[in-house]
Amino acid sequence: MEVSCLPEELLEHILSYLSVVCELQTAAQVCQLWRKICISIFRHKHQSFFEQALRGNFVWRQCGTTGPARSHHFVPKHMKPRISAQRLTIPAPRSFHHTVFHGQSIYVYGGENNEATGSSYFNDMFRYDVLSQKWEKVSTSGTPPTPRSKVSVTRLKDTLIISGGCVSTRMRTSIRPAEIVHNDVHFYNIEKRLWYKGGTLLSSRFYHESICLENSDRTTLVLTGGLTSTIEMSDSVEVCDLKMDRDGFLSISESRKIPFPHPRMFHSQAKINERTVLVYGGMNQDPESLSDHLIRTDACLIKFNESFSNCEIIDIAVHGSEAYNGLYPAFVSDFARIKNSLIFFQRSGYIKQKLSSDGTPYPNFYQADTERKPTGDEIYRQDYYHTFILNFDHILESNSISWIPVRKNPPLLAPRYSVFHRTVLVGDCIYVFGGTVLDQRTKVPKSSNNLYKINALRSDFR
């Protein structure tokens, strides 16, 4: 009996055992029927993962290896890697880097190894094969960007787009001044392993976010937020039209700035459709003390016109802030997107509304609530990764988004938290790499090169 003669339900059950990362994508190319079935399986696995996320039913496991600089925080035995150490190829500990998934690999670019006495910067590229569970330092050609951190990276098909970034040699502080801020844009072709420069931004910036919007007649790179070379919040959206030459190389053909009344950094940015972008949260300068920074809890939609020459900024409501009992993720710039939800794995902290000197509250501006002390289990739980979920299923109809409560927080066996790490969705699981952790022995923040894989407890198909 041929496979093509099997009932569709049976064929769906058989194909559900294939790996989401690679095998399911290959099977989808066999015929129209298999493509339809594989898409259905993929959606079901995502839905299953999301349902378990709402319950906090995750299993964390360290799946890479720890390099020459050992892990800076305790790793339980059940999370130890099952493969042999590859001390020569694992990325150095780093923060403020970027991770992107393509094919069957996670690519890690740049960042910095921040120490109390200064930082070392990277412009290397590493690849982690999720099937073989092996690291590789990618040998590239062309001219890569100079070493830097706090860049923004987005992917357009098989090309990575790296914009901005900064370098500083000063002593580390919470938000330290930058000495060199970049405005160049570089492209990296994953298949050819080739770097090339494709233009410059109208203004230098770092701590910003970028995203590509593809339409039938144009491809546009949109950048929001961040700090400028004068260490001020950027008050504009930069829109860059991209063009491709005969050899397949991208470059910026035209750029323009559009005023943005909601400057911020460490924010979330997500594509809603071909001309609409969601911007949420982040941090902003304290209006009374420019040396301090406040937490933003507001959101807006950026709706571009057909020519992308202008846009409409629409403030949207944020519901469900009480879902986490006063807790809030430390930095919302790093997330994994599943369907119309953003999932954050972050350290949590209590926040309270910012008051002016005369006691008037600032709308949507919050600061750390140092007066509220954790009690009981909260003392233990506050040092571990928490799960936060922000949903925007009905954003276009209701102009609102909402936080969804997670039943079990922190998730089962979650490790100690880091900040400035990177999260990436791979099939029906999530990977978290790097970040700054607190050394439990010396109590000094240091960069990490830990790689964790997060699986849902009951995410298997059927």
N, C-alpha and C positions, 0 to 999 in steps of 0.2 A: 504494500500500500504506500503510495507516494505521499509526501508531506502536504502537497497541494490539495489532496483529497480529504485531509483531516477537517473536522468541524472547526469553525472559527473559534469557539470557546476553548476547545482543547489546544489549538495552536497558540492561543493567547496565554494559556497556562504554561505551556512549554517555553515560550519565548520570555516569560516573566523571570526565568532563572538566569537570563543573560545579564552580564554586567551593564549597568546604565552608562558607564563612562565611555566604553568603546564598542562592545559587542552589540548592544542594542542599536547603536547608530549605524553599524555595518548592516545589520539585519534589515533596517528600514529601507535600504537601497535595493533590496531584492525585487520587490514589485509593489504595486499600489496597495494591495491588501495587507502585506506585511508592514508597510509604512503606516497605514491606518492603525494597525494593532500595536505597533511599537510606540506610536504617539499616545495611544490610550494607556499603555503600561507606564510610560514616563509620567503622564499626568497623575495616574493613580499613586505612584510612588511618592511624588511631590506632595500630594494631598495627605497621604499616610504620614509622611515626615512632619508636615505642618500640624496635623492633629496631635501627634506625640509631643511636638514642641509646646503646644498649649498646656499639656500636662506636665511639662518639664521632664519627660521620660527620655533622657539622653544618657549615653555612655561615652565618656571621654577616654581616649587612649593615645599615648604618645607613639607616633608611628614612624617618625624619622629616627635619627640617631643624634646623640649629643656630641658636639665637636670638641676640639681641643680645650675650649673654655667650657667647663662643665656647667650643667644647669644651675642657675642661681637660686632655685627654690626646690623644695622637697617634691619628689615624684614617687607616688606609691608604686608598689611592685606590679600591680595589675596593669599599670600604664606604661611599663617599660617596653621598649621596642623588641620585636621578636626577630629582628634581623641583625646581622653582624655590623659592627661599627665601621663607618667609612670616614675616617678622620681627615682624609685629604680633600674630600669633595663637599663636605657639608658647609653651608654658608656660615660666615662669622656671625656672632651675636649682633643684632641690629634692631633699631627702632626707626620710625618714620619712613619705612620702606613701602613697597607696593607688591601685591600678589595678583596675578591674573591667571585664569584657567583657559587652556586652549588644547584641543585634541584630547590627549590623555595625560597632560602634564600641567603642573602648577609652576608658573614662572615667578621668580622673586627678583626684583630689581632694586638696587641702590639702598639708600638709608644711611644711618649713622650708628656707630657704637658709642653711646654717650656714657661718659664717666664723670666723676665729680670734678676732675681736673681739666676736662676738655673732651673733644670728640674726634673720632676718625671717620671719614666719609667714604662712601663706596659708589662705584658706577659699574659694578659687575652684574652679571646675569646668571642665575642658577635655575636649574630645571629639576623638578621632582616628579618622577614617573609614578603615578598612583597605582599602576598595575604591578610593576616590578618593585615598588617601594624603594627606589634608589635615587640618590642625588647625583647630579652632573653639573659641573661648572661649564657653562656654554662658551665655546670658542667662537667669537664673533669677528666679523670683518667690518670695514668702514670706520667711521669716526664716532665713537660714543659720546654722550654728554660728559662733561667734567664731573668728578665726584661731587655729590650733593645730597641733600635730604629734603623732606617736606615738599617734594614734587607732586604733581598730579599725573596719574596714568590712566588711560582708558584704552579699550581695544576696539578696533574697527576691522572685523573679519580676521585676517592673519597678520595685522599690523598693530603694534603698540604705539601710542602717541604719548610722549613724555613732555610736559610743559613746566616751565618755571623752576622753583626750588631755591635753596639758599645754602650758604656755608658760613659758619661762625667758629671762631677759635677762642671765644671768651668763655668765662666760667659758666657752668650750667645753672640756669634758673628756671622757674616754671614756664615762662614765656620769654625767652631771651632775645635781645636785639640781634639782628643778623648783620653781618659785615658785608657780605656779597649776596645780592638777590638777582636771580637770572630771569631773563625774558625770552630765552630761546626755546624753540620747539623742535624736538627730535623724533624721528620715526624709527621703529625697529621692525623689520620684516622677519617674522618667526620662522617661516619656511626656509628663507635664504640665509638666516642668521646674519643679517646685514643692518648696520646702523647708517643713517644719513640725516642730515639737517634739512628741515623743510620750511624755515621761516622764523619770525620773531613775533612776540606779542606786543601790543601797543604799550603795555606797562608791565614792569617786573612784578612778580607776586609769588608768595608761598603760602602754605596752609590753605590753599584753594581747592576747589573741586572742578572736574571737567567731565563732559559727557558728549558723545557723538549722536546727532540726530540725522537719520537717513531718509530722504524723500526721493521721489521719482526723478527729480531734475537737479538735486543738489545734496551734498553731504556737508554738515555744519558741525563745527566744534564749539561748544558752549562752555565758558568758564565763569564761575561765580565765586564771590567771597575771597577770603585770604587777606594777607598783609602785603603792603607795597614796600618799595625800597626805603621809604621814609618811616617804616614801622607804623603805618596807619591803616585802618580798615579800608579795603577797597569798596567804593560806593558805586561800582559799575559792573554790568554784565558784559563780558567781551565775547563777541561772535565772530568766528573765523570760518570763512568759506574754504573748503578743501577741494583741490583738483588733482587729477591723476594723469600723468603723462603716458606716452605710448609704452614705456617700459614698466609701467605699473607702480611708479614712485609717486607718493603723495607730497603735496606742498600746500602752503597757505596762499591763496590767490588774492584774498581781500579780508580785511579786519575792520571792525567798528565797535564802538562802545555805546552801551545803552544805560542810562542812569538806573541804579538799583537802590531803592530807599531802605533796604534792610541789610546793611553790611554785617558780615559775620565770618567766623572761621570755625574749623572742626565741626562743620555741619553735614547733614545728609543731602544727597542730590540723587533723584531717581527719575528715569524717563517714564512719562505717562502715555504719550503717543508721539507721533512724528514731529509735532510742533509744541509740545507741552512738557514742562519740567517741574517736578516738585522739589522745593527747598524746605528743609526742616531743621530747627534747632541750631545748635552751635554755641559759640561764645562771642561776646562783644566787649568793647572797652567800657569800663565804668564811667558814666557821664560825669561823675563828681571827682573821680580819681583815675586819670587816664593810664596810670601804671597798673591798675587792677583790671580784672576781667570778670564779667558776669555771664551767667548761663541764660541762653535764649530758649524759650519753649514754644515759640510761635512757628507758623508755617505759611508758605505762600506758593502760588502757582505762577510760573512764567509762561505766558501764552504768546507765541510769536505769530506775526502775520506771514503770509505766503512767501514774501521775499526775504524774511528774516531781517528786515531793516528796522523793525520796531517790535515792541512787545507790550503786553498788558500784564501788570502785576496784580494778582488777586489774593488778598488775605483770606485764609481759610481757618475754620475753627478746629481746635484740637480737643477731643473728648477723652475721657477715661483716665485723666491724670491721677485719680485716686486709686487706680488699679494696683499700684505698687506701694501703697501706704506711705507716701512721702519720699520713696526712693526714686533715684533718677540715674540713668547711665552716665558714666564719667565723660565719655566723648562719643558722639553719635555719628562721626564721620566714617566709622568702620562698621559694615553690616553685611549680611548675606540676604539676598532678595529671593523669596519664594512666592511666585505668583504676584499678588498685590499686597505683600507684606514684607516689612524689613525686620530682620531678626538681629538683635544686638547681643553679643556676649561681652559684658563689661563688668568692671567693678561698680558697685552701686554706692550712692551716698545720699544723705538727706539734704534737701534744699528748702529754702524759704524765700518769699518774695522780697525783692530789694526795696528798701524804703529810702526816700530822700532825707535830707537833713531836717525838714519840717514834718517828717512822718508820712508823707504822701507816697503811696506805692507806685513803682514803675511798672506799667503793664508789660507782661511777658518777660520781665527780667528777674532772674533769681540768683541767689548766691548760696554758698555752702552753709548749712545750718550746723554750726559748731556747738551750739548749745544743746542740741538733741543728742543724747548719748544712747548707744545701743544697749539693750539689756538682754539677759538670758542667752538664747541661741543666736541672737543677732550679733553678739560679740564674736562668735566663731564664724558665722556666715558672711560677715562683711568683707572678709579677706579672700573670698572665692568668686569665681565667675558667676554672675547672675544672667538670666535670660530676660530680655525685654522684646516685645513684639508690637510693632506699629502697623496698623492695617489701613489701606486706602481703597477698599473695594468700590466705594460709592463716591469717590472724590469729585468726579465731574458732575454728578447729579445733585449732591448735597453741599459741595464746597466744604467738606469736612473730612478729617481723618481721626482715628481713635486708637488709643492704647488698649491692648487686650491682656487681661490678667493671665499669668502663668501659674498653674496650680502648685508646682513644686519648685521652689527657688531657694538656694542655687540648685542646679540639676544634680542628679546622683553622681557622686565621686568627681565633681568638678575640681580642677586644680586651683592653686592660688592664682589670683588675678595678675594680669599685666595691663599696661596701658601702651598706646601707640603701636599695638600689634595690627595684624591684617587678617581678615576673614574672607574666605572664598567658598562659594557653593560648587561642589563637584558631584554631579549626578544626584543621588539621594542621600548625600552626607555633606558635612561642612568641615573645612580645615581651618585651623588658626595657627599662624606662624609668627614667631618673634615677639617683639615688644620690650618694654621696660618693666622689670620686676624688682621687688625689694628683697635683697639678700637677707635671708633669715638669720644669718650669723653676724654680719657686720651692720645690718640695717641701712645699707647704702643702696640706692637705686642703680641697677646695672642692666645692660641690654641682654636679651635672651635669644637663643636660636632653637628653642623648642618648637616642634611641630606636632599639633594635636589633630586627631580625627574624631569627629563627633557623629555618632550614629544614633538614630532613634531606636528605642528598645524593641518596638514591634513595627518595623517599617517594611517587613517582607510582604510581597504581593500575595493577596488572597490569604 
